């Protein structure tokens, strides 16, 4: 994907009306410190479009990034940050659920997992919850540069087993520092979003 134009088009909080976009969307979910903003910046070749922070839990809204006026990358609120009140977490959960059920053009949900660690309870809950909402998450294993190349497959296997993923689930390793995995992720996004019009619309 050649990035010609990107803009943060819509920001939705818990009381916002979600946009009725007509172009394809792919959404990104992940724990608060898993590197979601860094991934989005890396995919879009921007340094600070998605705000990164030393303080986890900064993304409290759903952010819609318009890419080339052709598709949207959708940044969902991070989960699992202990210092956020339970009532706030529940509001974010309802916001995400409203989006997953309300978007007519959402093609896939990518779930980010830190490749260095086995998935935690919050990761497993999120994976199962996304599945329960009708999507089969594609896993992005972040922070690839933090482990040795010889350890990659072992860690991917641990993610696969830790989440008890469905057969055929893709796990895509990615490093925000080296951009390794960027092209593979874009290939998946393009295969989902750039279908012929008649296929996208179910043959109508």
N, C-alpha and C positions, 0 to 999 in steps of 0.2 A: 504494500500500500504506500503510494506516494502521498505524503501529507501536504496538501496545498493550502488548506484553510481550516482552522479550528476555532470555535468559540464556545464559551460556557453560555449556553443559550437559556437554560431554565434552572432555577434552584427552588426546590420544593421542601418546605418544612412540614411539621405534623398537621397543620391546619390548611395547607395549600391545596389548591386544585391541581391535580396532575395533568400534564399536557397530553393532548390527543395527537401525538405525532403520527405522521403517515409513512415516514422512512423507518427502516429496520433499526431495532435497538438490541444491544447486548449489554448485560448488566454484570457488575463486579461486586462480589461480597467477600468479606474477610474480617478477621480479627483486627482490632484497632491498631496493632503495631506490626502487621504482617507485611507492610510495604505496598499498600494499595495505591496511594497517591504516587509513589515512585514508579509503579508499574504503568499507570495511566500517563504520566509524564514521559516515560520511556517509549510507550507505544506511539505517542503523539509527537515525539521529538521536541518536546518543550521542557524547559528546566523547572518552571514553577507555575504551570497552569493549574494543576491540582496541588493544593497546598499540603506540604508535608510539615510535620510538627514533631517536636520532641515530646509533646504532650499527647498521648493516645486519646482517642475518642473525639478528635476535633471535627470529623465529618459527622454532622448531626442532621444533614439534609440529603435529599437525593439530587445529585447534580447531573445534568444532561449536557454532554459535550457533542456539539454538532461537528462532524468530520466531513469536510469536502462537500457539505450539503448533500451527502449521500447516505449517511447512517449516523447513529448516536452511540457513544459510549456512555453508560449510565453508572455513576459511582454511588453505591448504596452505603448507608451509615455503617460504621464499624461496630462490631459486637464484642462482648466479653470484657469490657473495661470496668474494673471493679469499683472505681471511684464514682461512677455514674449511678444515680439513684435508680432503684428498681422501677419506679413509676416512669422515669424517662426511658428506660430500656423498653418497657411495654409500649410506650408511645411510638418509639422507633420501629418496634416489631410490627405494630399495626400499620404504620406508614409503608414499610416494605411489603407487607402482605397485600395492602391496597394496591400497590404498584404491580406486584406480580399477577394479581387477578385482573387489574384494570387495563394493562397495556395490551393493545391488540396487535402490536408489532414486535413484541419481545421475542427474539429468536433463541436466546440461550442465556444461562446464568453461569458465570465463571466464579468458582470458589477458590480463594487464595489460601494456601497453607504454607507455613514456614518449613522449608525442606529439611532444616536442621533437627527438627523435633517431631516426635510422634504426635498425631492429632490429639488435642485435648478434648475434654467433655464439651466445651462450647463449640468446637469445630464439628464434632459428631452430631450435636443437636442441630446445628445450622445445616449440615449436609442433609440430614433426615427431613428437616423442615422444608428445605427447598424441594426435595423429592415429593413431599406430601402436598406441596403447592403446584405440582404438575410438571416440574422440570427435572431433567437429569443433569446435575452440575458437571461442567468441565473443570478439572482441577488445574490450577496454576501453582506449581511448587516454587515459591519465591526464595530469594537469597542464595541462589545457586553458587555464587562465587565464594560463599562461606564454607563450603565443604570441598574435599578432594574429589577430583574427577572419578577416581576409582570407587568412591563411596556413593555415587549418584543413584545407581540402580538399587542398591540396598535401601536407601532412604525412600525412594519412590515406592518400593515394595512395602515399606513400613506405613506409608501414607495410605496405600491401597488397602492394606489389612486393617489399619487403625480406623478408617472410615467405613470399612466393610462396603466398599463401593460396588455398584452394580457392574455386571460383566460388560466389557467393552468401553468402560469409562476412560476417557483420555486424561492423562496427567502430563502437563507440559512444564518442564523446568524453565526457570527464568531468572536472570540476574539484571537488576536495575543498573549495576555498575558497568558491566561489560556489554549489556544489551543482548547477551546470548539468550536465544529463545524468542526474541521479538518477532522474527520473520515467521516462525512456526505458529505463533499465536495469531498473527495477522492472516496467515493462510486459512486457519480455522474460521476466523471472523468473516473473511471474504466468502468462504464457501457457504456460510450460513446466510449472509446478508445480500450477496450479489447474485441471487438466483434469477433466472428468467422470470419476467413479470407473470406469465401464466402459471408458473410453478408456485411463486410466492403467494398468489391469490387462490391457490387451491384448484387451479385449472378453470376458473370461471372466466 
